[in-house]
Amino acid sequence: MSTNKVNNAKETETPAESANDDVAKGDADTAPTLGGPGNAAPEGLRAIAGQSVTRSRDAYENARSTMEASFEALERSLDQAGQGAAALNRKVIELAQTNLNTGFDLAKDLAGAKNAAEIMEVQASFVRKQFGAFATQAEEVSTLTTKIAADTASPIKDHVSRSLANAVTG
């Protein structure tokens, strides 16, 4: 170990720390050498190393920003999925309420029927109306789920499109 005086204080450094300090200062006389004493690292090698560090830093920043953008797109997509699930739940509850009310109306009409023929007529009318209502309800649910799927995929699709455009231009 060597002892160096720095600012009138004693500091103890290992040879490796001393060499690192010399390299950081750019002291060619005391910097570690290549190929033996007196052969300091050529300036060209230092420039290449500096460029490599700069390129690595740029690549890291690019990868970091791409990852952050990807996570933001995923977050927006999951938010859309949650909103879509809530909308679908509201629609299903609305349809269930409508069907429940229709069932009570049928029970009321059946209770008011005066004979078997009227019961059969009320029942047949109910079945015809419900087939049409179920077809309409199925179409509403299908349209809603298609919209939810498109809204959920949209942030990711947009992100991928932007990333590909950036890759082509960048």
C-alpha positions in Angstrom: 0.0 0.0 0.0 1.1 3.5 -0.6 0.5 6.6 1.4 -0.4 9.9 -0.4 -0.8 13.3 1.1 -4.0 15.0 -0.1 -5.0 18.4 1.3 -2.6 18.0 4.2 -4.4 14.8 5.3 -3.1 11.3 5.1 -5.1 9.0 2.9 -4.3 5.3 2.3 -5.0 3.9 -1.2 -4.5 0.6 -2.7 -2.5 0.4 -5.9 -5.7 -0.3 -7.9 -7.4 2.8 -6.5 -4.4 4.8 -7.3 -4.4 3.5 -10.9 -8.1 4.2 -11.2 -7.5 7.8 -10.1 -4.7 8.2 -12.6 -6.9 6.9 -15.4 -9.8 9.1 -14.4 -7.4 12.2 -14.4 -6.0 11.1 -17.8 -2.5 11.1 -16.4 -0.6 9.3 -19.2 2.6 9.2 -17.2 1.1 7.1 -14.4 -1.9 5.4 -16.1 -1.8 1.6 -16.5 0.1 0.7 -19.6 -0.4 -1.7 -22.4 2.6 -3.9 -23.3 4.9 -2.7 -20.6 6.4 0.4 -19.0 6.3 3.6 -21.1 3.5 2.4 -23.5 0.4 4.4 -22.3 -3.0 3.6 -23.7 -3.1 5.2 -27.2 -5.5 8.2 -27.6 -7.4 6.3 -30.3 -8.2 3.5 -27.8 -9.5 6.0 -25.3 -11.7 7.6 -28.0 -13.1 4.2 -29.0 -13.8 3.4 -25.3 -15.5 6.7 -24.9 -17.7 6.2 -28.0 -18.5 2.7 -26.7 -19.7 4.1 -23.4 -21.8 6.8 -25.2 -23.4 4.2 -27.5 -24.1 1.9 -24.5 -25.7 4.8 -22.6 -27.8 5.7 -25.6 -28.9 2.1 -26.1 -29.8 1.9 -22.5 -31.9 5.1 -22.6 -33.6 3.9 -25.8 -34.4 0.5 -24.2 -35.6 2.2 -21.0 -37.9 4.6 -22.8 -39.3 1.8 -25.0 -40.0 -0.3 -22.0 -41.7 2.6 -20.2 -43.9 3.3 -23.3 -44.8 -0.4 -23.5 -45.8 -0.5 -19.8 -47.9 2.7 -20.3 -49.6 1.1 -23.3 -50.3 -2.1 -21.3 -51.6 0.0 -18.4 -54.0 1.9 -20.7 -55.1 -1.4 -22.2 -55.8 -2.9 -18.8 -57.7 0.3 -17.8 -59.8 -0.1 -21.0 -60.5 -3.7 -20.2 -61.6 -2.8 -16.7 -64.0 -0.1 -18.0 -65.3 -2.6 -20.6 -65.9 -5.2 -18.0 -67.9 -2.7 -15.9 -69.9 -1.7 -19.0 -70.6 -5.3 -19.8 -71.7 -6.0 -16.3 -74.1 -3.0 -16.4 -75.5 -4.3 -19.7 -76.1 -7.8 -18.4 -77.8 -6.4 -15.2 -80.0 -4.2 -17.4 -81.0 -7.1 -19.6 -81.6 -9.4 -16.6 -83.9 -6.7 -15.1 -85.8 -6.4 -18.4 -86.2 -10.1 -18.6 -87.3 -10.4 -15.0 -89.9 -7.6 -15.5 -91.1 -9.4 -18.7 -91.5 -12.7 -16.7 -93.6 -10.9 -14.0 -95.7 -9.4 -16.8 -96.3 -12.9 -18.1 -97.2 -14.2 -14.7 -99.7 -11.3 -14.3 -101.2 -11.9 -17.8 -101.5 -15.7 -17.1 -103.2 -15.0 -13.8 -105.7 -12.8 -15.6 -106.5 -15.4 -18.2 -110.1 -16.7 -18.1 -109.6 -20.1 -19.8 -107.0 -22.5 -21.2 -107.2 -21.0 -24.7 -106.4 -17.6 -23.4 -103.5 -19.1 -21.4 -102.1 -20.7 -24.5 -102.5 -17.4 -26.5 -100.7 -15.4 -23.8 -97.9 -18.0 -23.6 -97.5 -18.2 -27.4 -97.4 -14.4 -27.6 -94.8 -14.3 -24.8 -92.6 -16.8 -26.5 -92.6 -15.0 -29.8 -91.8 -11.7 -28.1 -89.0 -13.3 -26.1 -87.3 -14.9 -29.1 -87.2 -11.4 -30.7 -86.0 -9.8 -27.4 -83.3 -12.5 -26.9 -82.0 -12.0 -30.4 -81.9 -8.2 -29.9 -80.2 -8.7 -26.5 -77.6 -11.1 -28.0 -76.8 -8.6 -30.7 -76.4 -5.8 -28.1 -74.0 -7.9 -26.0 -72.1 -9.0 -29.1 -71.7 -5.4 -30.2 -70.6 -4.3 -26.8 -68.0 -7.1 -26.4 -66.6 -6.3 -29.9 -66.3 -2.7 -28.9 -64.6 -3.7 -25.6 -62.1 -5.9 -27.4 -61.3 -3.1 -29.9 -60.9 -0.5 -27.1 -58.8 -2.9 -25.0 -56.4 -3.7 -27.9 -56.2 -0.2 -29.2 -53.5 1.2 -26.9 -51.2 -1.8 -27.6 -52.0 -1.7 -31.3 -51.1 2.1 -31.4 -47.9 1.5 -29.4 -46.8 -1.3 -31.8 -47.6 0.9 -34.8 -45.6 3.8 -33.4 -42.7 1.5 -32.4 -42.5 0.0 -35.9 -42.7 3.5 -37.5 -39.9 4.7 -35.2 -37.8 1.6 -36.0 -38.2 2.3 -39.8 -37.4 6.0 -39.5 -34.9 5.7 -36.7 
